[in-house]
């Protein structure tokens, strides 16, 4: 049964968004190229979007049991992932160039997850995606996502198969993230010794 639903617009940055039960934001060590979502941490997922720097209509539903699959052909095939609930509140953040910004609207009440009394701290997340313009790019692509959440034990994720190009993109991203940050500071030598006397 549907317990709660929130729907709002997210202004995306360049790298999709983070969603989960943690406010410990950091760039994922791996990026799920070839999928729509993948783990950022045990408690949060990174979601890749068609839209680069534009609006996304996000609907989040909390259910007390697995909801029936969405009927109709407007959605891409659903993907699922398990999230550990480190906090009772759901957080959403956008991945910007060099920054991560909280994206839950100020005028939207926080979404508190109603946990069961059996001590289970895992939540299942099902993600549906649609874009009117499926070609990735900047601006409004008419993109909307539906995230469905319900209490459930940790189970393997559900994703489509990925291509060799996706594997290479994942490896390249992981290699970039593993490289130490270089020291870009530069030391300048003062070659100016003062004004010459003019006569």
N, C-alpha and C positions, 0 to 999 in steps of 0.2 A: 504494500500500500504506500502511496505517496505521502510523505510526512511533511516535507517542506520544499519550496522551490524559490529560486532567485533568478532574475534575468536582468542583464545590464550590458552596456557596451564597454569594451576594453580597447583602449588606444594602444596598439601594439608597437613595440620597438622593432629591432631588426632580427631578433632571434627567437620569436615565439613567446611562450609564457611558462611559468612554474605554477603548479597547483598542488596543494597537499596540506597535511596537518602539522606543519612546522613553519616557523618564521626564521629559521636558520638558513638564510638565502646564500647560495654561492653558485658559481657557474658549474654546470655538470661536468664531471671528468670525461664522460662519454656522451655523445649525441646520437639519438636513435634514427639516423638517416635511413629512409626506406619504410619507416613506421611513422605514425602520427604522434605516439607518445612512448616514453620509456622512463626508467627510474633516474631521478636526479639524486635522491637519497632513498632510504627505506621509507621515509615518511612523505616524500614528495616526488612528483613526476614533472618532466619537461615535456611540453606539447609543442610540436612543430606546426607552423601555420603556412597556408598558401600566401597569405597577406604579409608583405614586408612594409612596416611603417604605415599602418592604416587601421580602420576600425574593425572590430570583431564582436559579433553578438554572442554572448555567452549565457547559457542557461544551465543552472546547477540544480539537480533534483536529489533529495535525500529520500530513500525508501527504507522500509523496515524489512524487506526481503527482496530477492532478485526480481526486477521488473521484467515484464514481457518484452521481447524484442520490438523495436520500433518498426511499424509497418510502413510500406511505401518505398519508392525507389529514389527519394531525394538525398538520402544519406549514403556516404561511403560505408564500406563494411566496418562494423564496430570493432574496436580494440579494447582489451581489458588488462588491468594491472592491479596488483594488491598493494595497498599502502598501510604502513603502520601509523597509528594515530598517536603521535607524540604529544599533541595538544588537542583539546576538544573543538577548537575553532578551525574552520577551513580558511586557508590563505591563498591568494592569487597574486602573482608578481610578474611583471614584464621584464624580459631580458633586453636591455638596451646596450648600446655600444659602450662597454666599459662600466656599466652600472646595472643594478637590479632595483626596480621600483615597485613598491606596493601598489596593487591595482584594484583592490577591493574598494568600491565607491563609498565615500563618506556618508551618503544618504541611504545606503543599503544596510539594513541591520546585519550584524555578524551572523554567520551560519554556524550554529553550534550543533555538533553531531550527537544524537541521542544514543549513547552506548548501552549495550545490554548489561545485565547484572552478572553475567557469567565470567567477567574479567577479560573478555576478548578485546584485543586492542588492534585488530586488523579490519580494514575496510576495503571493499572491492570497488574499483572505479571502472565504469564503462564509458567510452568516449565515442560519440558520433560526430562526424564533420561533414560540412557541405560548403562549397564555394560556387557562386554563380559563374565566376570566371576562374577555372581551375589552373590557369597558367600563372605560376608564381610571379610576383612583382609588387611594386610599390603602389599604394593607394587602396581605394575601396574595391574589394573583390566580392562583395556580397557574402562574406564568409560568416558562418554561424556554427557554433559547437554546442552540443548537448552532453553534459557530464552527469552521469547517474552514479550515486553512491549508496552502498548498503553494507551493513555489518556482515562479514564473512571471514572464515579462516583464510590464511595465506595459501594461495593456489598458483600454479604456473600462469604466466601471462598468455594472452591471445593476441597474436599479431600475424600479418601476412608474411610470406617469404620475402627475403631481400635479395637484391642483385649483387653481382660482383662490384659494380660501381658504388653501391651503397656501402659495401664492406670496406672499400678503399677510402671512401669519404669518412667513415667512422675511424679508421686507423689513422688517417691524416689529422683529424680533429684531436684524437687521443694523444698523438705525438706532440701536437702543438701545446696541449694543456700540460703535458709532462715536462716541457722545456722550462728551465728556470728563467725567471724574469731577468733580462739583461739590465745592466746598469747603464743608463743612457746619459748619465751626468758627464759634463765636459769641463775640463779645467782650462781657463783662458789665461794666457800670460799677458801682463800689462806691458805693452811696448811703447806707451806714451809717457814721455819723461818731462812733460811740462812745456809751457810756451817758450818759444825763442824770443830773445829781446829784439825788437825791431827799431831801426834808426831811420 
